[in-house]
């Protein structure tokens, strides 16, 4: 019991590491600390109240549900957020009213937690709350709304997700682009192609990956143009995407990109030619087999070139074998 009291005292510390260690230790001592955790929800300082809520959530403590629902109105933002999280862990469906109330909380962190939990509840009111949250003034809440909607409804959320591709926040646009690719929403091709010109590099890259996932041949023209972009990152990402799309139109531009001043671009161009698998690229690749420049985690450019040649030759041999 003395150890439990010491750990509870540590929860009040301003040192986050001490609090986390105390929280982990108390979470493993449910038998002799449950009543103390329940009391701490109303009697402790903000750190202790938030920690108690998190521990009770970890325990899935159903007999703490009512007290957590009451404490979801705590004047401290973090305490409210942890109570909402705990209620969702214990019984999301039973928690729907506190959660719906929390979507109107003045603090964005609390609203985001509520939206995240509501995304796991298959009720009409949850869907309405997610729809409303896509227009929340806080970008993090909109991000959680998009994530929850995509995870919960899949392709049925395509209409809302397509609208969010125009969100003012780059993080939201990037997330939605990724989900549209994962969900194979073919109607997203044109707006994703537009995002290839987005001012944010992460949005451009996620849009590129999504177009690759969709196997979008309509993106080829735009990606080919990006092989000549002033930014090295745009050029290598375009080469990567064209290779994954196995673009026949890209063979000559990719061969030209083997002369790019940037080693990473050269390596990605070689890699792309390997994926496309056209034997016309072999002689051009062989001319760069001794390029010793480093392309980061890809290794030396010449190593990537050699791997691409082997990939093409393997594919060619496989084709001949199947014809025999």
C-alpha positions in Angstrom: 0.0 0.0 0.0 2.9 2.3 0.8 4.3 1.8 -2.7 0.9 2.6 -4.2 0.7 5.8 -2.3 4.3 6.8 -3.4 3.3 6.1 -7.0 0.2 8.2 -6.7 2.3 11.0 -5.3 4.6 10.7 -8.3 1.6 11.2 -10.6 1.5 14.8 -9.4 5.1 15.4 -10.5 5.8 18.1 -13.2 8.3 15.6 -14.6 6.5 13.7 -17.4 8.9 10.8 -17.3 8.3 10.3 -13.6 4.5 10.4 -14.2 4.6 7.9 -17.1 6.7 5.5 -15.0 4.3 5.8 -12.0 1.3 5.3 -14.4 2.8 2.1 -15.8 3.5 0.8 -12.4 0.0 1.6 -11.1 -1.6 0.1 -14.1 -0.1 -3.2 -13.1 -1.5 -3.0 -9.5 -5.2 -2.9 -10.1 -6.1 -5.0 -7.1 -4.9 -2.6 -4.5 -5.3 0.8 -6.3 -8.7 0.8 -8.1 -10.5 2.8 -5.3 -7.6 5.2 -5.1 -7.7 5.8 -8.9 -11.4 6.4 -8.7 -11.0 8.9 -5.9 -8.1 10.6 -7.7 -10.4 11.6 -10.6 -12.0 14.2 -8.4 -9.4 14.8 -5.6 -6.0 14.9 -7.4 -4.2 17.7 -9.2 -4.7 17.9 -13.0 -1.8 15.6 -13.6 -3.2 13.0 -11.2 -6.7 13.3 -12.6 -5.6 12.8 -16.2 -3.3 9.9 -15.2 -6.2 8.2 -13.2 -8.5 8.5 -16.2 -5.9 6.9 -18.5 -5.2 4.1 -16.1 -9.0 3.4 -15.7 -9.2 3.3 -19.4 -6.4 0.9 -19.7 -8.2 -1.4 -17.2 -11.4 -1.1 -19.2 -12.9 -0.5 -15.8 -16.7 -0.6 -16.4 -17.4 0.2 -12.8 -15.6 3.6 -13.3 -17.7 4.5 -16.3 -20.1 6.9 -14.6 -17.4 8.7 -12.7 -15.4 9.1 -16.0 -18.5 10.5 -17.7 -18.8 13.1 -15.0 -15.1 13.9 -15.1 -15.4 14.4 -18.9 -16.6 17.9 -17.8 -13.5 18.7 -15.8 -12.2 22.2 -16.1 -8.8 20.9 -17.2 -8.4 20.2 -21.0 -6.1 17.2 -20.6 -8.3 15.5 -18.0 -11.4 15.9 -20.3 -9.4 14.4 -23.2 -8.2 11.4 -21.2 -11.7 10.8 -19.8 -13.1 10.7 -23.3 -10.4 8.3 -24.4 -11.1 6.1 -21.4 -14.9 6.0 -22.0 -14.2 4.9 -25.6 -12.0 2.1 -24.5 -14.5 0.9 -21.8 -17.8 1.0 -23.8 -17.9 3.2 -27.0 -21.6 2.6 -27.6 -22.6 3.5 -24.0 -20.3 6.5 -24.2 -22.0 8.0 -27.3 -23.7 10.9 -25.5 -20.6 12.1 -23.6 -18.7 11.7 -26.8 -21.2 13.6 -28.8 -21.1 16.4 -26.2 -17.3 16.4 -26.4 -17.4 17.1 -30.1 -18.7 20.6 -29.1 -16.0 21.1 -26.5 -14.3 24.5 -26.7 -10.9 22.8 -26.8 -9.8 21.2 -30.1 -7.8 18.4 -28.4 -10.9 17.1 -26.7 -13.0 17.4 -29.9 -10.3 15.5 -31.8 -10.3 12.6 -29.2 -14.1 12.4 -29.3 -14.1 12.2 -33.1 -11.4 9.5 -33.0 -13.5 7.4 -30.7 -16.8 8.1 -32.4 -15.2 6.8 -35.6 -15.3 3.3 -34.1 -19.0 3.3 -33.2 -21.5 2.1 -35.9 -24.3 4.5 -35.1 -26.0 7.2 -37.3 -25.3 10.0 -34.7 -21.6 9.2 -35.0 -21.7 9.6 -38.7 -23.4 13.0 -38.4 -20.7 14.1 -35.9 -18.0 13.1 -38.3 -19.6 15.0 -41.1 -19.8 18.1 -39.0 -16.2 17.7 -37.8 -14.9 17.9 -41.4 -15.8 21.6 -41.2 -14.3 22.2 -37.7 -12.2 25.3 -37.5 -9.3 23.3 -36.2 -7.2 21.4 -38.7 -6.3 18.6 -36.3 -10.0 17.9 -35.7 -10.7 17.8 -39.4 -7.7 15.4 -39.8 -9.2 13.0 -37.2 -12.6 13.3 -38.9 -11.2 12.3 -42.2 -9.2 9.5 -40.7 -12.2 8.2 -38.7 -14.5 8.5 -41.7 -12.2 6.6 -44.0 -11.5 3.9 -41.5 -15.1 3.5 -40.6 -17.0 3.9 -43.9 -14.3 3.0 -46.6 -15.5 3.9 -50.1 -18.8 5.1 -48.8 -17.0 8.1 -47.5 -15.5 8.9 -50.9 -17.7 12.0 -51.4 -16.6 13.7 -48.2 -13.0 12.7 -48.7 -12.9 14.1 -52.2 -14.2 17.4 -50.8 -11.4 17.4 -48.2 -8.7 17.2 -50.9 -9.3 21.0 -51.1 -8.9 21.5 -47.3 -6.8 24.6 -46.3 -4.5 22.4 -44.2 -1.7 20.5 -46.0 -1.8 17.7 -43.4 -5.5 17.0 -44.1 -4.9 17.0 -47.9 -2.0 14.6 -47.6 -4.0 12.2 -45.3 -7.0 12.2 -47.6 -4.9 11.7 -50.7 -3.3 8.6 -49.1 -6.7 7.2 -48.1 -8.2 7.7 -51.6 -5.4 5.6 -53.0 -5.8 2.9 -50.4 -9.5 2.8 -50.9 -9.1 2.6 -54.7 -11.5 5.5 -55.3 -11.1 5.9 -59.1 -13.1 9.1 -59.1 -10.1 10.7 -57.3 -7.8 10.6 -60.2 -8.4 14.1 -61.6 -8.2 15.9 -58.2 -5.1 13.9 -57.3 -3.5 14.9 -60.5 -4.2 18.5 -59.6 -2.5 17.9 -56.3 0.7 17.1 -58.1 1.1 20.9 -58.3 0.3 21.4 -54.6 2.7 23.8 -52.8 3.3 21.3 -50.1 5.9 18.6 -50.9 4.2 15.9 -48.7 0.9 16.5 -50.4 2.5 16.1 -53.8 4.2 12.8 -52.7 1.1 11.4 -51.2 -0.9 12.3 -54.3 1.7 10.6 -56.4 1.6 7.4 -54.3 -2.2 7.4 -54.5 -2.1 7.7 -58.3 0.3 4.8 -58.4 -2.1 2.8 -56.2 -4.9 3.6 -58.5 -2.8 2.6 -61.6 -3.7 5.9 -63.1 -2.5 6.2 -66.7 -4.1 9.6 -66.9 -1.4 10.9 -64.5 1.4 9.9 -67.0 1.5 13.2 -68.9 1.8 15.2 -65.6 4.5 12.9 -64.2 6.5 13.1 -67.4 6.5 16.8 -67.1 7.8 16.6 -63.5 10.9 14.7 -64.7 12.1 18.2 -65.8 11.1 20.0 -62.6 13.7 22.3 -60.9 13.3 20.4 -57.6 15.3 17.2 -57.2 12.6 15.6 -55.0 9.9 16.2 -57.6 12.0 14.6 -60.3 12.9 11.4 -58.4 9.4 11.0 -57.2 8.1 11.3 -60.7 10.6 8.7 -61.9 9.6 6.4 -59.1 5.9 6.7 -59.9 6.3 6.2 -63.7 8.2 3.0 -63.0 5.5 1.7 -60.7 2.9 2.6 -63.4 5.1 0.7 -66.0 4.7 3.7 -68.3 5.9 2.9 -71.8 5.8 6.6 -72.6 8.4 7.2 -69.9 11.2 5.0 -71.3 13.0 7.7 -73.3 12.6 10.4 -70.7 13.8 8.0 -68.0 16.8 7.1 -70.1 17.6 10.8 -70.4 17.2 11.1 -66.6 20.1 8.7 -66.2 22.2 11.8 -67.0 20.5 13.9 -64.3 23.0 15.9 -62.1 21.3 14.4 -59.0 22.4 10.9 -58.0 19.1 10.1 -56.4 17.2 11.0 -59.5 19.5 8.9 -61.6 19.0 5.9 -59.3 15.3 6.3 -59.3 15.3 6.5 -63.1 17.3 3.3 -63.3 15.0 1.6 -60.8 11.9 2.7 -62.8 13.4 1.4 -66.1 13.9 -2.0 -64.3 10.2 -2.0 -63.3 9.0 -1.1 -66.8 11.1 -4.0 -68.1 11.7 -2.9 -71.7 14.9 -4.3 -73.2 15.5 -1.1 -75.1 16.8 0.5 -71.9 19.5 -2.1 -71.3 22.3 -0.5 -73.4 21.7 2.9 -71.8 21.7 1.4 -68.3 25.0 -0.4 -69.0 26.6 2.9 -69.8 25.9 3.9 -66.2 26.8 0.6 -64.4 30.0 2.2 -63.0 28.4 5.3 -61.5 29.7 5.2 -57.9 27.8 8.2 -56.6 25.7 7.5 -53.5 21.9 7.6 -53.8 21.4 7.4 -50.1 19.6 4.3 -48.8 19.4 3.0 -52.4 23.1 2.5 -52.4 25.5 3.5 -55.2 23.8 4.5 -58.5 25.7 1.8 -60.3 24.3 -0.9 -58.0 20.8 0.3 -58.7 21.6 0.3 -62.4 22.9 -3.3 -62.3 19.8 -4.5 -60.4 17.6 -2.8 -63.0 19.4 -4.6 -65.8 19.0 -8.0 -64.0 15.3 -7.3 -63.5 14.8 -6.6 -67.2 16.9 -9.6 -68.3 15.1 -11.9 -65.9 11.7 -10.7 -67.2 12.9 -11.2 -70.8 14.1 -14.8 -70.0 10.9 -15.6 -68.3 8.9 -14.4 -71.3 11.0 -16.6 -73.7 10.7 -19.6 -71.4 6.9 -19.3 -71.4 6.8 -19.2 -75.2 8.6 -22.5 -75.5 
